[in-house]
Amino acid sequence: MFEAIRRYSQELSMVPSRPIVSPTLSSPLQGSGAAPLEKDYHSLEYRLTHGHWRIFNSKSVFGNKDASVLVFDKKSNVKAPPKLGKSKTYSMFDLIKYETQQLMGLIHPRILHMEHSLEETKDYISFATEQIFGNLENVVTDESLDRLEIKLGVLQIIDGMSYLHNSAKMLHGNLTPDAIYVTATKTWKIGGFSFAVNAKEPNCYPCYPWTKKLPPCLQPDLDFLAPENLAPGQTTVTSAADVFSLGVLICWIYAGGKRLIDAKSNLETYHIVVGQLDAALQCISNELGPNLKDSMAKVLSLDVEVRPTVQLLSLIKHFDDPCLSALRQLDDIAQVFDPSQKSHFLSQTLNVAIPHISESVWFNRVLPRFNEQLLELPEMYYPITKPLFHILEHCESHNIHKMKPWIRKLMEAAPHNKLLRAFILENMSALFRRLSDEFVEDKCLDVIILSLKSEDTSLQSSAVRGLPHVAEYLPVGFITKKLIPAIMGLPPFLHENVPRQLDLLAALAALSDRCDVSSIVHLFGCISLCNSSHPVIVHAKSRIVQRLVMRDPNRLKDSQLLSIHLLNPLVNGLACKDLSTFSCAHFDDVLSSVRILLDVLEQRRYEMEDRQEHKQSNHHLGLNRLGNRRVSMSSTNLPRVMISAARPSFSSDSRKMSFLSADGRLEDRGSRRESRDSRGSLESDMSIRIGNGSDISDDSCFSSHSAKGRRQSWLDGYGHSVSLEQNTNGFLETTSRNLGDRNSMNFKQRNARASERRARTRSPNAELDPQREQPPARPNSFTNLGHNIVLTYRNLLYKDHT
């Protein structure tokens, strides 16, 4: 027995499952001797206790890299009992030395990497590895793992076991939760090789009996041991023994840390539980799922021949997941040396998988892998931009700060990377909306100007297409002083190119919402850069006009600029044959915008005359106004008219109800086409907004003071635009009497007259029956000046006769 135990200590390696654990230290080791590995590592900070090891985070002296130092206190040494014979040399020390010896010879991405060999001092035994985040038991029980993370971790263990069986020709012998380490990059790696053995023959490994005479910490964990290891007279096993241990470990992981076999180091209990594994699997079937449960039934079979190999286990349907495949490739991206292959994976495969991966995995696995493998590779910044922007766009607000280092790196590299700059220009709105980083925002403004001034037309196109999405975030000073001058340098870029001009007009429309009275005039010049007569360009300019009026018509102060940059191109566009044949709705829309601009110019003209008349003496104010009275061309002054149609009719009534159209023609409302109805509605809304001074928009960027100014301006000049046909109701006398003292006119009375004027669109039949109440109808969009002049003179003559 003594010789067997001695040979056992020399050939096996182990990580005990439930060893005697030394006291936990809350600070670096204290003692009279030197600190462990003090010549090579410093700043030791206690992390956790793992089996018989106390793990400390540390920094390497050379390179100041993160590492972990594993320390074993010699006071915690466990020896074999003396009754077994002269086996004093068989102790925990022997297992630790064997474990580190085996670990030093294994180099694989799924095997814990050893960075410093074992060193022994008076009080401690220690060695250093890559930085350890925790062991598997801590991670599974203390943290809620995402299902995808569990699948990925299990596959990482399977990869490591496949390496041991096929390449290293080694049997692990004690695959337990304590044998799995989780590194700082959340990679699951295999350690604990205290009971590992090498193959004597192909797929033939020595095994030794489990006995009650040895402490459990000096033997493999019975709960994860394969049944064939305990068979009487059994001296060798195959790799299927590790497959059984792996199956028990997988069930433990999916069950949240609950052991499938809990024998409590009792052989009789172990055999009873192993005989009822089918029932045990049924208890955790919901956690495993149907596909994995069927596979585990084969893995945990007592018949060695039924168990699949480790390689086949990785091919089961449970692990057939595109997102899982993408994460596995990302873990191994450092092993890909072809830049084009790496770029294709990041920009295509990973980008397609990212939307289907949970946010916790983004920040637990994806982003750490980016930091580890790609942070110092500027040539990979463009391929990685798409996944990063998707994460930034959809992550929770408390995780946004984790994205700032990468976004800053991208912004610093953007001026030197054409593809990267073009992508940022077209997706820049996410940076303004999500980051709130002044450095990034300043870089964005610089990139916009740099791209607009570039000689590369693709960059100019990207900058122009991106402007509508970021216009609301751009400072007004930047728009006036830098952006508009840069746009004015785009004529060569825009020359006879309709799509580019259309993109610019869309950008200018969005920028117009940010402009006030002083800055809007600079924007008009940019509109004139789009000089194509193509119908879509004309229509786009028409929509800009309507957007300006809907937003705040009070900004349209300069009549000359309005005529040159807005009205003139639209009038010329109306003469274009292509516009009328392109779309009736488009033609009507442009026509409506022309009429709206005419109303605006008319209003500005009246305001100018009001200012001039205000300078005259109050004595002559009323007379001058009455003598120089004009009839408004506003759409609110057109009454309905009924005209007899001198044409045959099958009905007894030969009259036809018609209305005076915008261009002076008579039209039948019943036969108007739908596009004109929509146009009339639009023009009516525009006219009312211009004329009655109503508030344009609740979310207008301008103050209520400007809206009040518009309202007063219209009401003050309202007397000029009221038709004299209302004289029979006493309106003219009241107006004339109050014009001499305009400043003292009651605002409520004027507002009531304004409402009366807007609703005055009645038929002449109403004059025959004054008591008849006529419902107000929607005013026409604009007037016929000649018709109103006739009405004016008729009413004046009527007054003279009376």
NUKE-260873 format. One line per 10 residues: number of its first residue (from 1); their letters; for each residue x, y, z of C-alpha. Coordinates in steps of 0.05 Angstrom, whole numbers, plus 5000, padded with zeros to 4 digits. Layout:
<sites>
NUM	A	X:Y:Z | ... $
</sites>
This chain:
<sites>
1	MFEAIRRYSQ	5000:5000:5000 | 5057:5047:5017 | 5089:5037:4949 | 5023:5048:4913 | 5011:5113:4950 | 5083:5135:4936 | 5075:5120:4862 | 5007:5154:4863 | 5038:5218:4890 | 5091:5218:4836 $
11	ELSMVPSRPI	5046:5205:4775 | 4981:5241:4791 | 4962:5315:4793 | 4900:5341:4829 | 4856:5400:4848 | 4815:5377:4908 | 4742:5395:4909 | 4733:5406:4983 | 4802:5411:5015 | 4821:5441:5083 $
21	VSPTLSSPLQ	4820:5515:5069 | 4868:5564:5101 | 4840:5626:5136 | 4820:5682:5089 | 4866:5743:5088 | 4836:5812:5079 | 4904:5844:5066 | 4971:5824:5036 | 5007:5769:5073 | 5038:5787:5138 $
31	GSGAAPLEKD	5097:5750:5167 | 5169:5753:5187 | 5194:5726:5121 | 5195:5756:5052 | 5131:5766:5013 | 5116:5714:4959 | 5149:5730:4892 | 5167:5800:4918 | 5224:5807:4867 | 5177:5799:4808 $
41	YHSLEYRLTH	5108:5823:4832 | 5084:5881:4875 | 5020:5913:4901 | 4989:5847:4924 | 4915:5854:4939 | 4873:5796:4964 | 4821:5771:4914 | 4792:5704:4937 | 4805:5636:4966 | 4804:5579:4916 $
51	GHWRIFNSKS	4812:5510:4944 | 4877:5508:4982 | 4902:5572:4947 | 4895:5644:4968 | 4894:5687:4905 | 4921:5758:4903 | 4916:5810:4847 | 4984:5839:4832 | 5027:5878:4783 | 5089:5852:4750 $
61	VFGNKDASVL	5153:5890:4763 | 5172:5887:4690 | 5118:5918:4647 | 5070:5931:4704 | 5021:5880:4676 | 4962:5852:4714 | 4973:5782:4743 | 4951:5737:4800 | 4995:5706:4853 | 4971:5640:4883 $
71	VFDKKSNVKA	4997:5628:4954 | 4994:5566:4997 | 5007:5571:5071 | 5052:5515:5095 | 5014:5513:5160 | 4955:5485:5121 | 4994:5425:5095 | 4958:5358:5099 | 4995:5293:5103 | 4975:5220:5093 $
81	PPKLGKSKTY	4961:5184:5159 | 5020:5146:5189 | 4981:5081:5192 | 4989:5074:5117 | 5063:5063:5125 | 5125:5104:5115 | 5091:5155:5071 | 5110:5220:5105 | 5132:5249:5038 | 5061:5241:5010 $
91	SMFDLIKYET	5027:5306:5027 | 4994:5368:4998 | 5063:5394:4981 | 5074:5336:4934 | 5008:5348:4898 | 5022:5423:4891 | 5091:5411:4862 | 5063:5361:4813 | 5006:5406:4793 | 5050:5466:4777 $
101	QQLMGLIHPR	5098:5421:4739 | 5042:5396:4694 | 5013:5466:4686 | 5079:5494:4664 | 5083:5445:4606 | 5013:5458:4579 | 5004:5518:4533 | 4935:5528:4503 | 4883:5585:4502 | 4836:5542:4545 $
111	ILHMEHSLEE	4889:5523:4596 | 4907:5570:4654 | 4971:5606:4634 | 5027:5602:4685 | 5072:5663:4684 | 5121:5648:4741 | 5145:5581:4766 | 5134:5555:4837 | 5176:5588:4891 | 5182:5567:4964 $
121	TKDYISFATE	5196:5610:5024 | 5198:5595:5098 | 5123:5604:5106 | 5092:5600:5036 | 5092:5565:4969 | 5071:5610:4911 | 5069:5617:4836 | 5039:5669:4787 | 4988:5662:4731 | 4949:5708:4685 $
131	QIFGNLENVV	4899:5751:4723 | 4842:5710:4754 | 4773:5739:4763 | 4747:5680:4804 | 4733:5606:4803 | 4673:5574:4769 | 4637:5560:4834 | 4639:5634:4854 | 4616:5657:4785 | 4558:5608:4779 $
141	TDESLDRLEI	4532:5617:4849 | 4546:5691:4860 | 4528:5719:4792 | 4469:5709:4746 | 4499:5684:4681 | 4467:5696:4614 | 4447:5631:4578 | 4493:5649:4521 | 4551:5659:4569 | 4539:5590:4599 $
151	KLGVLQIIDG	4540:5558:4530 | 4604:5594:4512 | 4638:5575:4577 | 4619:5502:4570 | 4646:5501:4499 | 4711:5532:4524 | 4718:5475:4574 | 4703:5425:4519 | 4757:5457:4475 | 4807:5450:4532 $
161	MSYLHNSAKM	4790:5377:4545 | 4795:5362:4471 | 4865:5390:4472 | 4885:5347:4532 | 4858:5283:4501 | 4880:5292:4429 | 4943:5334:4432 | 4972:5329:4502 | 4950:5255:4509 | 4931:5269:4581 $
171	LHGNLTPDAI	4872:5250:4626 | 4853:5306:4674 | 4826:5259:4727 | 4791:5310:4771 | 4747:5357:4730 | 4709:5394:4784 | 4684:5466:4792 | 4748:5483:4831 | 4789:5461:4771 | 4759:5515:4727 $
181	YVTATKTWKI	4785:5587:4732 | 4751:5649:4704 | 4801:5700:4680 | 4795:5775:4679 | 4769:5771:4607 | 4714:5723:4631 | 4745:5664:4595 | 4736:5596:4628 | 4803:5559:4633 | 4823:5491:4660 $
191	GGFSFAVNAK	4872:5484:4718 | 4879:5436:4777 | 4924:5382:4746 | 4943:5348:4812 | 4913:5282:4789 | 4927:5286:4714 | 4961:5226:4682 | 4993:5214:4615 | 4972:5157:4569 | 5012:5093:4572 $
201	EPNCYPCYPW	4981:5070:4507 | 4932:5104:4459 | 4870:5122:4500 | 4894:5082:4559 | 4908:5116:4625 | 4926:5088:4693 | 4876:5095:4750 | 4881:5083:4825 | 4827:5064:4874 | 4790:5115:4916 $
211	TKKLPPCLQP	4798:5097:4990 | 4770:5119:5056 | 4838:5114:5088 | 4863:5179:5055 | 4836:5248:5069 | 4788:5272:5014 | 4834:5331:4998 | 4888:5282:4977 | 4842:5246:4928 | 4798:5264:4869 $
221	DLDFLAPENL	4728:5290:4885 | 4684:5228:4890 | 4621:5266:4865 | 4654:5278:4797 | 4690:5212:4789 | 4670:5162:4735 | 4642:5095:4760 | 4695:5054:4724 | 4748:5085:4769 | 4716:5049:4828 $
231	APGQTTVTSA	4707:4981:4795 | 4743:4925:4833 | 4810:4908:4802 | 4806:4966:4752 | 4876:4992:4735 | 4865:5031:4670 | 4811:5076:4642 | 4798:5113:4577 | 4783:5185:4561 | 4710:5167:4572 $
241	ADVFSLGVLI	4724:5175:4646 | 4736:5250:4635 | 4673:5253:4591 | 4632:5228:4650 | 4663:5280:4696 | 4650:5333:4644 | 4576:5313:4640 | 4569:5318:4716 | 4603:5386:4714 | 4556:5411:4658 $
251	CWIYAGGKRL	4495:5389:4699 | 4523:5426:4759 | 4532:5489:4718 | 4462:5489:4688 | 4431:5472:4755 | 4461:5534:4786 | 4512:5500:4830 | 4471:5439:4853 | 4509:5374:4851 | 4479:5317:4810 $
261	IDAKSNLETY	4517:5268:4855 | 4524:5287:4928 | 4556:5227:4962 | 4591:5265:5017 | 4654:5223:5008 | 4615:5158:5020 | 4624:5102:4971 | 4558:5067:4987 | 4519:5131:4976 | 4557:5143:4911 $
271	HIVVGQLDAA	4537:5076:4882 | 4464:5086:4901 | 4461:5155:4867 | 4498:5131:4805 | 4446:5077:4796 | 4391:5130:4794 | 4422:5181:4747 | 4363:5179:4700 | 4317:5203:4755 | 4368:5256:4775 $
281	LQCISNELGP	4371:5282:4704 | 4295:5286:4702 | 4296:5332:4762 | 4337:5384:4724 | 4307:5373:4655 | 4278:5443:4653 | 4346:5475:4666 | 4380:5431:4614 | 4328:5435:4558 | 4307:5376:4514 $
291	NLKDSMAKVL	4368:5375:4468 | 4420:5379:4523 | 4382:5329:4567 | 4383:5276:4513 | 4458:5286:4503 | 4472:5283:4579 | 4435:5217:4583 | 4488:5188:4537 | 4546:5224:4570 | 4527:5198:4639 $
301	SLDVEVRPTV	4514:5127:4615 | 4546:5072:4657 | 4565:5038:4592 | 4631:5068:4570 | 4618:5052:4497 | 4554:5094:4495 | 4589:5158:4517 | 4609:5205:4459 | 4677:5235:4452 | 4691:5306:4473 $
311	QLLSLIKHFD	4694:5329:4401 | 4625:5301:4385 | 4597:5334:4447 | 4613:5403:4419 | 4572:5387:4356 | 4505:5373:4389 | 4445:5416:4370 | 4446:5453:4437 | 4509:5490:4415 | 4485:5505:4344 $
321	DPCLSALRQL	4477:5580:4352 | 4504:5635:4305 | 4514:5683:4363 | 4553:5630:4401 | 4596:5617:4339 | 4611:5691:4332 | 4632:5697:4405 | 4677:5636:4398 | 4711:5667:4338 | 4719:5732:4376 $
331	DDIAQVFDPS	4754:5696:4433 | 4804:5668:4383 | 4813:5730:4341 | 4884:5738:4365 | 4899:5673:4329 | 4875:5702:4262 | 4935:5733:4226 | 4901:5751:4160 | 4878:5824:4165 | 4824:5816:4112 $
341	QKSHFLSQTL	4795:5755:4146 | 4795:5790:4213 | 4763:5852:4182 | 4708:5811:4149 | 4691:5777:4214 | 4686:5842:4253 | 4646:5881:4202 | 4601:5825:4177 | 4595:5763:4221 | 4600:5798:4288 $
351	NVAIPHISES	4559:5857:4266 | 4501:5811:4245 | 4504:5774:4312 | 4510:5834:4358 | 4436:5854:4357 | 4417:5783:4381 | 4467:5783:4439 | 4445:5809:4507 | 4473:5873:4535 | 4507:5837:4593 $
361	VWFNRVLPRF	4548:5796:4543 | 4566:5860:4505 | 4601:5888:4566 | 4624:5823:4598 | 4655:5791:4537 | 4652:5831:4473 | 4680:5897:4497 | 4735:5866:4540 | 4757:5826:4480 | 4759:5889:4438 $
371	NEQLLELPEM	4802:5922:4492 | 4847:5863:4497 | 4858:5848:4424 | 4841:5909:4381 | 4855:5972:4420 | 4925:5980:4391 | 4906:5961:4320 | 4884:6025:4283 | 4874:5986:4219 | 4817:5949:4253 $
381	YYPITKPLFH	4781:6012:4276 | 4735:6017:4215 | 4712:5943:4217 | 4697:5949:4291 | 4658:6014:4284 | 4593:5982:4264 | 4588:5936:4326 | 4610:5993:4371 | 4558:6041:4345 | 4503:5989:4352 $
391	ILEHCESHNI	4523:5978:4425 | 4525:6053:4438 | 4457:6063:4405 | 4421:6008:4444 | 4456:6001:4512 | 4428:6026:4577 | 4448:6095:4600 | 4489:6070:4659 | 4535:6032:4611 | 4548:6090:4562 $
401	HKMKPWIRKL	4610:6113:4600 | 4643:6047:4583 | 4640:6065:4509 | 4675:6132:4515 | 4747:6107:4510 | 4732:6071:4445 | 4692:6128:4415 | 4748:6177:4431 | 4798:6130:4397 | 4754:6128:4335 $
411	MEAAPHNKLL	4746:6204:4333 | 4821:6214:4339 | 4833:6165:4281 | 4776:6192:4237 | 4816:6248:4202 | 4866:6196:4178 | 4818:6141:4158 | 4772:6156:4099 | 4724:6097:4110 | 4720:6110:4184 $
421	RAFILENMSA	4706:6184:4174 | 4650:6170:4123 | 4616:6121:4171 | 4620:6170:4229 | 4591:6226:4187 | 4530:6186:4169 | 4519:6160:4240 | 4541:6220:4279 | 4473:6233:4311 | 4484:6175:4360 $
431	LFRRLSDEFV	4546:6210:4387 | 4508:6274:4402 | 4447:6239:4430 | 4481:6186:4474 | 4550:6208:4496 | 4547:6281:4521 | 4622:6285:4514 | 4650:6354:4496 | 4714:6324:4467 | 4675:6279:4420 $
441	EDKCLDVIIL	4627:6334:4400 | 4684:6382:4383 | 4716:6328:4342 | 4650:6316:4306 | 4645:6390:4286 | 4717:6388:4261 | 4703:6325:4220 | 4642:6358:4188 | 4681:6419:4165 | 4742:6379:4144 $
451	SLKSEDTSLQ	4699:6333:4101 | 4659:6390:4068 | 4725:6423:4049 | 4755:6358:4025 | 4768:6346:3951 | 4740:6276:3959 | 4668:6277:3934 | 4650:6214:3973 | 4668:6248:4039 | 4631:6311:4018 $
461	SSAVRGLPHV	4569:6268:4003 | 4574:6234:4070 | 4579:6300:4106 | 4519:6330:4069 | 4476:6267:4080 | 4493:6267:4154 | 4474:6340:4167 | 4398:6330:4172 | 4408:6280:4228 | 4453:6325:4271 $
471	AEYLPVGFIT	4425:6394:4254 | 4386:6400:4319 | 4451:6390:4359 | 4494:6440:4322 | 4508:6507:4356 | 4480:6568:4320 | 4548:6601:4321 | 4580:6541:4288 | 4526:6541:4234 | 4535:6615:4218 $
481	KKLIPAIMGL	4610:6623:4223 | 4636:6556:4199 | 4584:6510:4168 | 4550:6558:4120 | 4616:6586:4093 | 4638:6514:4082 | 4574:6498:4045 | 4583:6560:4001 | 4646:6526:3975 | 4608:6467:3946 $
491	PPFLHENVPR	4589:6492:3876 | 4638:6445:3840 | 4611:6387:3881 | 4539:6406:3864 | 4547:6424:3791 | 4492:6391:3749 | 4484:6335:3800 | 4411:6329:3820 | 4420:6276:3876 | 4474:6318:3911 $
501	QLDLLAALAA	4432:6381:3906 | 4373:6344:3934 | 4415:6320:3993 | 4439:6391:4006 | 4368:6418:4005 | 4347:6366:4056 | 4405:6388:4100 | 4387:6462:4092 | 4315:6448:4109 | 4337:6416:4175 $
511	LSDRCDVSSI	4387:6473:4189 | 4333:6525:4177 | 4299:6504:4242 | 4362:6526:4280 | 4368:6595:4247 | 4341:6660:4274 | 4325:6725:4237 | 4398:6745:4229 | 4425:6677:4208 | 4369:6656:4162 $
521	VHLFGCISLC	4392:6705:4108 | 4458:6668:4102 | 4419:6604:4090 | 4383:6633:4030 | 4448:6639:3992 | 4461:6564:4003 | 4393:6548:3973 | 4412:6583:3909 | 4471:6536:3901 | 4420:6483:3881 $
531	NSSHPVIVHA	4405:6514:3813 | 4379:6454:3776 | 4310:6461:3744 | 4294:6388:3755 | 4224:6379:3784 | 4249:6345:3848 | 4295:6405:3862 | 4238:6454:3851 | 4192:6414:3895 | 4246:6409:3950 $
541	KSRIVQRLVM	4253:6485:3950 | 4178:6490:3955 | 4178:6446:4017 | 4232:6490:4048 | 4188:6551:4038 | 4130:6516:4073 | 4176:6493:4129 | 4201:6564:4140 | 4130:6592:4144 | 4105:6536:4188 $
551	RDPNRLKDSQ	4164:6544:4236 | 4163:6620:4242 | 4145:6667:4184 | 4169:6727:4225 | 4240:6708:4205 | 4225:6724:4132 | 4240:6798:4137 | 4282:6813:4076 | 4235:6817:4016 | 4291:6824:3966 $
561	LLSIHLLNPL	4326:6759:3989 | 4259:6724:3990 | 4246:6743:3918 | 4315:6726:3893 | 4329:6660:3929 | 4260:6631:3940 | 4205:6662:3897 | 4244:6669:3832 | 4267:6595:3829 | 4196:6572:3843 $
571	VNGLACKDLS	4165:6616:3790 | 4216:6593:3740 | 4202:6521:3761 | 4128:6531:3746 | 4146:6547:3674 | 4184:6482:3668 | 4144:6431:3628 | 4176:6374:3667 | 4144:6397:3731 | 4073:6397:3705 $
581	TFSCAHFDDV	4082:6327:3676 | 4122:6300:3735 | 4065:6300:3785 | 4001:6340:3792 | 4010:6340:3867 | 4080:6368:3861 | 4058:6423:3813 | 4002:6443:3860 | 4050:6443:3919 | 4099:6489:3884 $
591	LSSVRILLDV	4041:6534:3863 | 4018:6538:3935 | 4087:6558:3958 | 4089:6614:3907 | 4024:6641:3933 | 4047:6636:4004 | 4109:6676:3988 | 4066:6729:3953 | 4024:6734:4016 | 4087:6743:4057 $
601	LEQRRYEMED	4114:6796:4010 | 4047:6832:4011 | 4047:6832:4087 | 4118:6859:4090 | 4097:6914:4041 | 4039:6934:4085 | 4083:6934:4146 | 4132:6980:4111 | 4076:7028:4092 | 4050:7026:4163 $
611	RQEHKQSNHH	4117:7047:4189 | 4120:7104:4138 | 4050:7128:4155 | 4064:7124:4229 | 4116:7179:4219 | 4062:7226:4194 | 4021:7269:4240 | 3963:7237:4277 | 3918:7290:4246 | 3926:7263:4176 $
621	LGLNRLGNRR	3935:7191:4195 | 3863:7168:4186 | 3853:7207:4121 | 3917:7183:4089 | 3901:7112:4106 | 3831:7117:4077 | 3855:7151:4014 | 3911:7101:4002 | 3869:7041:4019 | 3885:6976:3984 $
631	VSMSSTNLPR	3847:6912:3981 | 3886:6854:4011 | 3908:6798:3966 | 3901:6751:4025 | 3861:6689:4014 | 3812:6708:4068 | 3779:6762:4025 | 3749:6719:3970 | 3674:6709:3978 | 3636:6654:3946 $
641	VMISAARPSF	3597:6673:3884 | 3540:6639:3849 | 3539:6648:3773 | 3487:6623:3726 | 3513:6576:3674 | 3483:6589:3606 | 3485:6519:3583 | 3435:6463:3574 | 3416:6423:3635 | 3371:6364:3645 $
651	SSDSRKMSFL	3349:6392:3711 | 3300:6449:3723 | 3355:6491:3756 | 3401:6519:3703 | 3447:6551:3753 | 3512:6518:3775 | 3546:6531:3841 | 3617:6553:3826 | 3673:6587:3863 | 3725:6636:3843 $
661	SADGRLEDRG	3789:6597:3838 | 3859:6621:3856 | 3876:6642:3785 | 3809:6677:3771 | 3774:6617:3738 | 3708:6590:3759 | 3711:6520:3784 | 3663:6468:3810 | 3681:6447:3880 | 3648:6381:3869 $
671	SRRESRDSRG	3695:6363:3812 | 3760:6389:3841 | 3812:6337:3843 | 3839:6313:3908 | 3908:6346:3900 | 3875:6415:3896 | 3836:6401:3959 | 3899:6384:3996 | 3933:6445:3966 | 3875:6490:3987 $
681	SLESDMSIRI	3880:6463:4057 | 3954:6476:4060 | 3949:6546:4032 | 3892:6562:4079 | 3932:6540:4138 | 3992:6579:4114 | 3951:6642:4102 | 3920:6639:4170 | 3988:6629:4202 | 4016:6689:4165 $
691	GNGSDISDDS	3954:6733:4172 | 3925:6723:4240 | 3991:6718:4277 | 3974:6653:4311 | 4030:6615:4344 | 4066:6573:4294 | 4091:6517:4337 | 4092:6500:4409 | 4162:6474:4403 | 4189:6532:4364 $
701	CFSSHSAKGR	4259:6551:4381 | 4239:6624:4383 | 4209:6661:4441 | 4135:6678:4450 | 4155:6751:4442 | 4166:6742:4368 | 4099:6708:4360 | 4066:6766:4396 | 4101:6814:4350 | 4073:6777:4289 $
711	RQSWLDGYGH	4003:6780:4317 | 4006:6854:4331 | 4038:6869:4264 | 3981:6835:4227 | 3926:6865:4269 | 3955:6935:4263 | 3954:6930:4187 | 3888:6893:4186 | 3848:6954:4166 | 3884:6956:4099 $
721	SVSLEQNTNG	3862:6887:4079 | 3789:6888:4098 | 3742:6891:4039 | 3694:6950:4037 | 3637:6904:4021 | 3624:6901:4096 | 3602:6974:4097 | 3528:6954:4101 | 3541:6924:4169 | 3573:6987:4195 $
731	FLETTSRNLG	3643:6960:4193 | 3672:7015:4150 | 3646:7071:4195 | 3673:7038:4256 | 3740:7026:4224 | 3746:7097:4197 | 3728:7126:4264 | 3781:7086:4300 | 3837:7094:4249 | 3851:7164:4277 $
741	DRNSMNFKQR	3868:7135:4344 | 3897:7067:4328 | 3939:7061:4390 | 3877:7065:4435 | 3835:7015:4396 | 3809:6959:4440 | 3846:6895:4424 | 3785:6851:4434 | 3745:6890:4383 | 3801:6885:4332 $
751	NARASERRAR	3808:6811:4345 | 3733:6801:4335 | 3737:6838:4268 | 3796:6795:4248 | 3755:6733:4262 | 3696:6763:4223 | 3742:6777:4164 | 3769:6707:4162 | 3700:6677:4163 | 3671:6723:4110 $
761	TRSPNAELDP	3663:6677:4050 | 3588:6679:4039 | 3546:6676:3976 | 3513:6740:3949 | 3446:6707:3966 | 3460:6725:4038 | 3449:6799:4021 | 3377:6783:4002 | 3365:6753:4069 | 3406:6790:4122 $
771	QREQPPARPN	3375:6750:4178 | 3396:6685:4148 | 3455:6656:4186 | 3510:6630:4140 | 3560:6579:4168 | 3632:6600:4158 | 3670:6563:4105 | 3744:6553:4094 | 3774:6612:4056 | 3805:6604:3989 $
781	SFTNLGHNIV	3880:6603:3987 | 3890:6669:3951 | 3850:6725:3917 | 3832:6754:3851 | 3851:6827:3855 | 3804:6849:3800 | 3744:6817:3833 | 3758:6852:3899 | 3767:6919:3864 | 3698:6912:3833 $
791	LTYRNLLYKD	3668:6898:3901 | 3705:6957:3930 | 3679:7008:3880 | 3609:6979:3884 | 3607:6990:3958 | 3636:7061:3952 | 3584:7080:3901 | 3530:7049:3944 | 3554:7092:4002 | 3552:7156:3959 $
801	HT	3480:7142:3937 | 3458:7130:4008 $
</sites>
